[in-house]
Amino acid sequence: MTRPLSVGVAGLGTVGGGVLKLLRDNAEIVAARAGRPIAVVAVSARDRSKDRGVPVGGLRWYDDPVALAGDAGVDVVVELIGGADGPARALVEAAIAAGKPVVTANKAMLAVHGAALAAAAEAGGVSLAFEAAVAGGIPVIKALREGLAGNRISRIAGILNGTCNYILTQMRERGREFADVLADTQKLGYAEADPSFDIDGIDAAHKLAILAALAFGRPVAFDAVHVEGIRGISALDIGFARELGYRIKLLGLARQTEAGIEARVHPCMVPETAPIARVDGVFNAVVMEGDFVGRVMLEGRGAGAGPTASAVVADLIDLARGRSAPVWGGALSDAPSVPMSAHVGPYYLRLMVVDRPGVIAEVTAALRDLGVSLESMLQRGRAPGEAVPVVLVTHETRESAMRAALDRIGALDAVLEPPTLIRIEAG
């Protein structure tokens, strides 16, 4: 029988344990598809005594993950530690320097240091594989690198964070406010004690930076991604979205334009009829548009032990088969990043205003002066002298004009709280 592919796994948390379990439970299937067995021979983790639900006896153990890279019996290093820097980055750099392929699920590290790591891997002639870094078990990296390799990709849109999607789904289905749903989400284990990485859009932005690099053949540019989270979304906005025929989703969006590449993460209103609008709960989805294939959508679980382990093992099977590809798909373009201020699209604007004569005229005058054209307006009920919500939907407008109009509207005496702005997308 062909010699097994010997693997060293650093990080035995949820995903690391899942990888060990998958390779054990599906050993025959994996060996048949890889052309040879894949065996974990060494591991690294902080706590040797912890019960991880899978046996680790007989495996070589390293307290220092960097030492794992120097193990002569390890063919491939799997990095599942996490974090943009620290031990994870040091391990990957050491493995590349030792001439060993790396499989990682670390989107933060790739988003921040992907260009440098890719250059080192290509200079050393080793593979850097990261299917598990974006959208868990959804094979979106393979789709871009392989299935859609003959296409010029023009746009990517994705639900890239299951925690945010779950929160927004619960808010819509149960009519509850963001803070209440977040607290329940934390109790269920879908959100961390400090959820800012998820709910402020950073996790989704890391993933979008990776997807944009693959789709458009450019270096990873995390700093160029415009990022907004979902803290400002209220049950009131969810209700108005339904009335207007939309659902609110946190989307990562990247687009190739004549001016360059636009990359942004923020809440969006998408038509209820759009396929991505119906992706609920902890599920992720990615829509890709190619010049020959048209629109393709992949949907599935974006996190968790099983889905992420599935993606890690898919990369290991490729390596066992001797299949590899340039990290970012070959020669890189120097297309500039397009600033958010240049974005053009329709907008949803909600105001809380004092119900008195002349208020709407003041608001519409501010929009008119900045060249913002209105498509529709909603106002429900009357409460003279009290606060009432007013919703405005604009025609396509430049972001810079919309922001200037918001500053002017927010300064009006009759506007009682900062306006809520949500961009409208086709899905």
Residue pairs with C-beta under 8 A, 6 or more apart in sequence:
1 36
1 37
2 35
2 36
3 36
4 36
4 37
4 38
4 39
5 34
5 36
5 37
5 38
5 39
5 75
5 76
5 316
5 319
5 320
6 39
6 41
6 42
6 73
6 74
6 75
6 76
7 23
7 38
7 39
7 40
7 41
7 42
7 74
7 75
7 76
7 77
7 78
7 316
8 40
8 41
8 42
8 43
8 44
8 62
8 68
8 69
8 71
8 74
8 76
8 77
8 78
9 16
9 19
9 20
9 40
9 42
9 43
9 44
9 78
9 80
10 16
10 43
10 44
10 45
10 62
10 65
10 68
10 77
10 78
10 79
10 80
10 81
10 87
10 88
10 91
11 44
11 45
11 65
11 79
11 80
11 81
11 82
11 88
12 20
12 43
12 45
12 50
12 52
12 56
12 80
13 45
13 80
13 82
14 304
14 305
14 308
15 80
15 105
15 132
15 305
15 308
15 309
15 312
16 43
16 45
16 52
16 78
16 80
17 52
17 53
17 54
17 305
18 304
18 305
18 306
18 308
18 309
19 40
19 78
19 80
19 309
19 312
19 313
20 40
20 52
20 54
20 56
21 53
21 54
21 305
21 309
22 30
22 306
22 309
22 310
22 313
23 30
23 38
23 39
23 40
23 313
24 54
26 313
27 37
30 37
30 38
30 313
30 316
30 317
31 37
31 38
33 317
34 316
34 317
34 320
34 321
35 320
35 321
36 320
38 313
38 316
38 317
38 320
40 59
41 59
41 60
41 71
41 73
41 74
42 59
42 60
42 61
42 62
42 68
42 71
42 73
42 74
43 56
43 59
43 60
43 61
43 62
43 68
44 61
44 62
44 63
44 64
44 65
44 67
44 68
44 91
45 61
46 63
48 61
48 63
60 71
60 73
62 68
62 71
65 79
65 81
65 87
65 88
65 90
65 91
66 87
66 90
66 91
66 94
68 74
68 77
68 91
69 77
69 91
69 94
69 95
69 97
69 98
69 100
70 94
70 98
74 100
75 100
75 101
76 100
76 101
76 102
76 103
76 316
76 319
77 91
77 92
77 95
77 100
77 101
77 102
77 103
78 102
78 103
78 104
78 312
78 316
79 88
79 91
79 92
79 95
79 102
79 103
79 104
79 105
79 106
79 109
80 104
80 105
80 106
80 312
81 87
81 88
81 91
81 106
82 88
82 105
82 106
82 108
83 89
83 106
83 108
83 109
84 106
84 108
84 109
84 111
84 112
84 113
85 109
85 112
85 113
88 104
88 106
88 109
89 109
89 113
92 102
92 104
92 106
92 109
92 117
92 128
93 117
93 120
95 101
95 102
95 126
96 102
96 117
96 120
96 121
96 124
96 126
96 128
97 120
97 124
99 124
99 125
99 126
100 126
101 126
101 127
101 128
101 129
101 319
101 324
102 121
102 126
102 127
102 128
102 129
103 129
103 130
103 132
103 312
103 315
103 316
103 319
104 110
104 128
104 129
104 130
104 132
104 133
105 130
105 132
105 133
105 308
105 311
105 312
106 130
106 133
107 130
107 133
107 134
107 203
107 206
107 207
107 210
108 206
109 117
110 117
110 130
110 133
110 206
110 210
110 220
111 205
111 206
111 207
111 209
111 210
111 220
111 222
112 206
112 220
112 222
114 209
114 210
114 213
114 219
114 220
114 327
114 328
115 219
115 220
117 128
117 327
118 128
118 327
118 328
121 127
121 128
121 327
122 326
122 327
127 319
127 324
128 327
129 315
129 318
129 319
129 324
130 141
130 210
130 315
131 139
131 141
131 142
131 311
131 312
131 314
131 315
132 308
132 309
132 311
132 312
132 315
133 141
133 207
133 210
134 140
134 141
134 160
134 207
134 210
134 211
135 158
135 160
135 207
135 284
135 286
135 298
135 300
135 302
136 162
136 284
136 300
136 301
136 302
136 303
136 304
136 307
136 308
136 310
136 311
137 300
137 301
137 302
137 306
137 307
137 308
137 310
137 311
138 284
138 285
138 286
138 298
138 299
138 300
138 301
138 302
138 307
139 298
139 311
139 314
140 158
140 211
140 286
140 288
140 298
141 214
142 314
143 286
143 288
143 296
143 298
144 153
144 211
144 214
144 215
144 288
144 329
145 214
145 325
145 329
146 325
148 288
148 290
148 293
148 296
149 329
150 292
151 290
151 291
151 292
151 293
152 290
152 291
153 215
153 216
153 256
153 288
153 289
153 290
154 255
154 256
154 289
154 290
154 291
155 253
155 254
155 255
155 256
155 287
155 288
155 289
156 208
156 211
156 212
156 215
156 252
156 253
156 254
156 255
156 286
156 287
156 288
156 289
157 251
157 252
157 253
157 276
157 286
157 287
157 425
157 427
158 204
158 207
158 208
158 211
158 251
158 252
158 253
158 284
158 285
158 286
158 287
159 165
159 249
159 250
159 251
159 276
159 279
159 283
159 284
159 285
159 286
159 302
160 203
160 204
160 207
160 208
160 250
160 251
160 252
160 265
160 284
160 286
160 302
161 198
161 201
161 203
161 204
161 207
161 250
161 284
161 302
162 190
162 281
162 282
162 283
162 284
162 301
162 302
162 303
163 185
163 190
163 191
163 195
163 198
163 199
163 203
163 282
164 198
164 199
164 201
164 204
164 229
164 230
164 250
165 249
165 250
165 279
165 280
165 281
165 282
165 283
165 284
166 185
166 190
166 281
166 282
167 178
167 181
167 182
167 185
167 191
167 199
167 230
168 230
168 233
168 238
168 248
168 249
168 250
169 280
169 281
170 176
170 181
170 184
170 185
171 177
171 178
171 181
171 233
171 235
171 238
172 238
172 242
172 247
172 248
174 181
175 235
175 238
175 239
176 235
177 234
177 235
178 230
178 231
178 233
178 234
178 235
182 191
182 195
182 199
185 191
185 195
186 192
186 193
186 195
190 282
191 198
191 199
192 198
196 202
196 229
197 203
199 229
199 230
199 231
200 227
200 229
200 231
201 227
201 228
201 229
201 230
201 250
201 265
201 266
202 227
202 229
204 227
204 250
204 252
204 265
205 222
205 225
205 227
205 252
205 265
206 222
207 252
208 225
208 252
208 253
208 254
208 263
208 264
208 265
209 220
209 221
209 222
209 224
209 225
209 263
210 220
211 252
211 254
211 286
212 218
212 220
212 221
212 225
212 254
212 261
212 263
213 219
213 220
213 221
213 328
214 328
214 329
215 254
215 256
215 288
216 254
216 256
216 261
216 333
216 335
217 328
217 329
217 330
217 331
217 332
217 333
218 261
218 328
218 332
218 333
218 334
218 335
219 328
219 332
220 328
221 261
221 263
221 337
224 261
224 263
224 337
225 263
225 264
225 265
226 263
226 264
226 265
226 266
226 340
227 264
227 265
227 266
228 265
228 266
228 267
229 250
229 267
230 250
230 267
232 267
232 420
233 248
233 267
233 422
234 420
236 350
236 389
237 248
237 348
237 350
237 420
237 422
238 248
240 348
240 350
240 378
240 389
240 391
241 247
241 248
241 269
241 348
241 422
242 272
243 378
244 269
244 348
244 378
244 391
244 393
245 271
245 272
245 273
246 269
246 270
246 271
246 272
246 277
246 348
246 424
247 269
247 270
247 272
247 277
248 267
248 268
248 269
248 270
248 422
249 267
249 268
249 270
249 276
249 277
249 279
250 265
250 266
250 267
250 268
251 265
251 266
251 267
251 268
251 270
251 276
251 425
252 263
252 264
252 265
253 262
253 263
253 264
253 265
253 268
253 425
254 261
254 262
254 263
254 264
255 261
255 262
255 263
256 335
257 338
259 336
259 338
259 342
260 335
260 336
260 337
260 338
261 335
261 336
261 337
261 338
262 337
262 338
262 342
262 343
263 337
264 340
264 343
266 423
267 422
267 423
268 422
268 423
268 424
268 425
269 348
269 422
269 423
269 424
269 425
270 276
270 277
270 424
270 425
270 426
270 427
271 277
271 426
271 427
272 278
274 426
274 427
275 285
275 287
275 297
275 427
276 285
276 287
276 297
276 427
277 427
279 285
279 299
282 301
282 302
282 303
283 299
283 300
283 301
283 302
284 299
284 300
284 301
284 302
284 303
285 297
285 298
285 299
285 300
286 297
286 298
287 295
287 296
287 297
287 427
288 295
288 296
288 297
288 298
289 295
289 296
290 296
300 307
301 307
318 324
340 399
341 398
341 399
341 400
341 403
342 398
342 399
342 400
343 398
343 399
343 423
344 396
344 397
344 398
344 399
345 396
345 397
345 399
345 423
345 424
345 425
346 375
346 393
346 394
346 395
346 396
346 397
346 423
346 424
347 393
347 394
347 397
347 402
347 421
347 422
347 423
347 424
348 391
348 392
348 393
348 420
348 421
348 422
348 423
348 424
349 391
349 392
349 393
349 394
349 406
349 419
349 420
349 421
350 389
350 390
350 391
350 392
350 419
350 420
350 422
351 363
351 389
351 390
351 391
351 392
351 409
351 415
351 419
351 420
352 387
352 388
352 389
352 390
352 415
352 416
352 417
353 359
353 363
353 387
353 388
353 389
353 390
353 414
353 415
353 416
354 385
354 386
354 387
354 388
354 413
354 414
354 416
355 382
355 383
355 384
355 385
355 386
355 387
355 388
356 384
356 385
356 414
359 390
359 412
359 414
360 377
360 379
360 390
362 412
362 414
363 390
363 392
363 409
363 412
363 415
364 374
366 405
366 408
366 409
366 412
367 373
367 374
367 392
367 394
367 405
367 409
369 405
369 408
370 401
370 402
370 404
370 405
370 408
371 397
371 401
372 394
372 397
372 401
372 402
372 405
373 394
373 395
373 397
374 392
374 393
374 394
374 395
375 393
375 394
375 395
376 392
376 393
377 390
377 391
377 392
377 393
378 390
378 391
379 388
379 389
379 390
379 391
380 388
380 389
381 388
382 388
387 416
393 424
394 402
402 421
406 419
406 421
409 415
409 419
410 418
410 419
